[in-house]
């Protein structure tokens, strides 16, 4: 009975009921916007990492094809700054 009343009300106003497809489309749009924001945030972080690595270890950029590899990240994790590097004798 409640559904019938709701359909009558919607038809009187000229509105259509909210379908599952419309709901899923809205959710998909929301997820797409969220993903876009996360990709944008990730890009900013990668740029920031590159800038900081170039400041701390300017020679590193010349030694590797890209700063964004597992091995470079492992190296930076092991030696996050010049103080952690072994002394040259």
C-alpha positions in Angstrom: 0.0 0.0 0.0 2.8 2.4 0.9 4.6 1.8 -2.4 1.4 2.5 -4.3 0.9 5.8 -2.5 4.5 6.7 -3.3 4.1 5.8 -7.0 0.9 7.9 -7.1 2.7 10.8 -5.5 5.6 10.6 -7.9 3.4 10.3 -11.0 1.4 13.4 -9.9 4.5 15.5 -9.6 6.0 14.1 -12.8 9.0 12.5 -11.1 10.4 9.0 -11.7 11.3 6.6 -8.9 15.0 6.3 -8.1 16.1 3.1 -9.9 18.9 0.8 -9.0 20.7 1.8 -12.2 20.5 5.5 -11.3 21.9 4.7 -7.8 24.8 2.7 -9.3 25.6 5.4 -11.7 25.8 7.9 -8.9 28.0 5.6 -6.9 30.2 5.1 -9.9 30.5 8.8 -10.4 31.4 9.3 -6.7 34.0 6.5 -6.8 35.5 8.0 -10.0 35.8 11.4 -8.3 37.4 9.8 -5.3 39.9 7.9 -7.5 40.8 11.1 -9.4 41.4 12.9 -6.1 43.7 10.1 -4.9 45.6 10.0 -8.2 46.1 13.7 -8.0 47.3 13.4 -4.4 49.7 10.6 -5.3 51.2 12.6 -8.1 51.9 15.5 -5.7 53.5 13.1 -3.3 55.7 11.6 -6.0 56.8 15.1 -7.1 57.6 16.0 -3.5 59.7 12.8 -3.0 61.6 13.5 -6.2 62.3 17.1 -5.1 63.5 16.1 -1.6 65.7 13.2 -2.9 67.3 15.6 -5.4 68.0 18.0 -2.5 69.4 15.3 -0.1 71.2 13.1 -2.7 71.8 15.2 -5.9 74.1 12.5 -7.3 71.5 9.7 -7.0 69.4 11.0 -9.9 72.4 10.6 -12.2 73.0 7.0 -11.1 69.5 5.5 -11.6 67.1 5.7 -14.6 64.2 6.8 -12.2 64.0 7.6 -8.5 60.7 5.7 -8.2 61.8 2.0 -8.1 61.6 -0.5 -5.3 65.4 -0.6 -5.0 65.7 3.2 -4.7 63.0 3.3 -2.1 64.7 0.5 -0.1 68.0 2.5 -0.3 66.3 5.6 1.0 64.6 3.6 3.8 68.0 2.2 4.9 69.8 5.6 4.5 67.2 8.4 4.9 69.8 11.1 5.2 73.5 11.9 4.9 74.2 11.1 8.6 73.1 7.5 8.0 75.6 7.0 5.2 78.9 5.2 6.0 81.9 7.4 6.1 84.3 7.1 3.2 87.8 6.2 4.3 
